[in-house]
Amino acid sequence: MDIIFLRNLRVETVIGIFDWERKIKQTVFFDLEMASDIKKAAASDHIDDTLDYKSLSNAVINLVENSSFQLVETLAEKVAELIINDFNVPWLRLTLNKKGALRHADDVGIIIERGVKT
């Protein structure tokens, strides 16, 4: 299994359960690891034969910027569904970080894995 990754994708969105959080945009950070067989792309050297991470990141940004979920868990699931369904990714590991959510912690977030490793 080959992995294509994106690190520290930053997106502004409305996220949170508190009233003040519903009135502002906060930055969330994504790390994505996605299974992909790169053999065909390596042989052809053509973008159509690989996971187009620019298109994928634009789709994720669009979804997240236009969302207003209360929980990072919901946001993570929706992003995972988008990637798996729209980009035919068989497996992914998604880290969603909401920096600054706790005063005494550098990072707060979740890590989910979806799909099947091949």
Backbone torsions as a table, in degrees:
resi	resn	phi	psi	omega
1	MET	NA	129.3	174.5
2	ASP	-97.4	154.8	-178.4
3	ILE	-128.5	128.4	169.4
4	ILE	-102.9	133.9	-175.7
5	PHE	-129.6	154.8	169.4
6	LEU	-126.8	134.7	-179.5
7	ARG	-118.9	136.6	170.4
8	ASN	59.9	42.5	173.9
9	LEU	-72.4	117.1	-174.1
10	ARG	-103.3	130.4	-178.5
11	VAL	-139.7	138.3	176.7
12	GLU	-89.6	133.7	-179.9
13	THR	-158.0	164.1	170.0
14	VAL	-86.2	121.4	-178.9
15	ILE	-151.6	133.8	176.4
16	GLY	138.3	165.2	-176.3
17	ILE	-102.6	-16.8	-176.7
18	PHE	-86.1	151.0	-178.5
19	ASP	-53.7	-43.8	-178.3
20	TRP	-64.8	-30.4	179.1
21	GLU	-72.2	-25.9	-179.1
22	ARG	-76.5	-10.8	-176.6
23	LYS	-103.7	-5.2	-176.2
24	ILE	-131.2	166.1	170.9
25	LYS	-101.6	138.8	176.9
26	GLN	-120.1	155.1	177.6
27	THR	-89.5	128.8	171.7
28	VAL	-113.7	153.6	-174.7
29	PHE	-123.6	133.4	180.0
30	PHE	-116.9	137.9	163.0
31	ASP	-116.8	129.7	-177.8
32	LEU	-125.4	132.4	170.7
33	GLU	-122.1	124.7	-172.9
34	MET	-131.3	130.5	178.6
35	ALA	-68.0	138.9	178.3
36	SER	-160.6	139.3	173.8
37	ASP	-91.3	109.6	-173.7
38	ILE	-91.7	1.9	-175.8
39	LYS	-57.7	-47.9	-178.2
40	LYS	-62.5	-44.0	179.8
41	ALA	-65.2	-40.2	179.2
42	ALA	-63.3	-36.6	-179.8
43	ALA	-73.9	-40.9	-175.7
44	SER	-88.2	-25.6	-175.6
45	ASP	58.7	38.2	-177.0
46	HIS	-127.4	136.5	-177.0
47	ILE	-59.3	-31.3	-178.8
48	ASP	-66.1	-14.0	-177.6
49	ASP	-101.0	12.3	-179.7
50	THR	-139.7	176.3	175.2
51	LEU	-77.1	116.4	-178.4
52	ASP	-79.8	94.2	-174.1
53	TYR	-71.0	-19.9	174.7
54	LYS	-70.5	-47.0	177.2
55	SER	-62.4	-41.4	179.5
56	LEU	-62.1	-47.8	-178.3
57	SER	-64.8	-37.4	176.7
58	ASN	-63.0	-39.5	178.3
59	ALA	-66.2	-41.2	178.2
60	VAL	-64.1	-47.0	179.4
61	ILE	-58.4	-45.8	-179.8
62	ASN	-60.3	-46.5	179.0
63	LEU	-60.7	-49.2	-174.4
64	VAL	-68.6	-43.7	-179.8
65	GLU	-61.7	-30.5	-177.4
66	ASN	-97.3	8.7	179.4
67	SER	-99.4	167.6	175.1
68	SER	-152.3	54.5	-179.6
69	PHE	-74.6	157.1	175.6
70	GLN	-84.3	-37.9	-173.3
71	LEU	-109.7	141.1	174.4
72	VAL	-64.9	-27.0	177.6
73	GLU	-61.3	-43.5	179.0
74	THR	-66.2	-44.7	179.3
75	LEU	-60.7	-44.2	179.5
76	ALA	-61.0	-44.3	179.3
77	GLU	-61.8	-43.2	-178.9
78	LYS	-65.1	-40.5	178.0
79	VAL	-66.2	-42.9	177.9
80	ALA	-60.6	-44.1	178.1
81	GLU	-59.8	-44.1	178.7
82	LEU	-58.3	-49.2	-176.3
83	ILE	-65.0	-46.6	-178.6
84	ILE	-64.9	-46.5	-174.5
85	ASN	-78.1	-43.8	-173.7
86	ASP	-86.9	-20.7	-176.8
87	PHE	-120.3	10.7	175.6
88	ASN	52.1	44.1	177.6
89	VAL	-90.7	121.2	-176.1
90	PRO	-75.2	-23.9	-177.9
91	TRP	-153.2	143.2	172.9
92	LEU	-148.6	153.4	169.2
93	ARG	-118.6	124.0	-176.6
94	LEU	-120.3	125.6	172.8
95	THR	-109.6	126.0	178.1
96	LEU	-117.7	121.0	-174.6
97	ASN	-117.3	128.1	175.7
98	LYS	-113.0	77.3	-176.6
99	LYS	-57.2	140.7	176.8
100	GLY	83.5	2.9	-179.1
101	ALA	-68.9	-27.5	175.4
102	LEU	-122.0	133.1	-174.9
103	ARG	-59.3	-36.0	-174.1
104	HIS	-102.4	18.3	179.1
105	ALA	-132.1	140.9	176.8
106	ASP	-69.8	-42.5	-174.8
107	ASP	-134.1	146.6	172.9
108	VAL	-140.8	136.0	178.7
109	GLY	177.0	-162.3	-179.2
110	ILE	-138.4	158.1	172.6
111	ILE	-126.5	127.5	175.8
112	ILE	-126.4	152.0	171.2
113	GLU	-123.4	134.6	179.3
114	ARG	-135.1	150.4	178.3
115	GLY	91.3	-165.3	-175.2
116	VAL	-126.7	129.6	175.0
117	LYS	-71.4	135.8	178.2
118	THR	-118.8	NA	NA
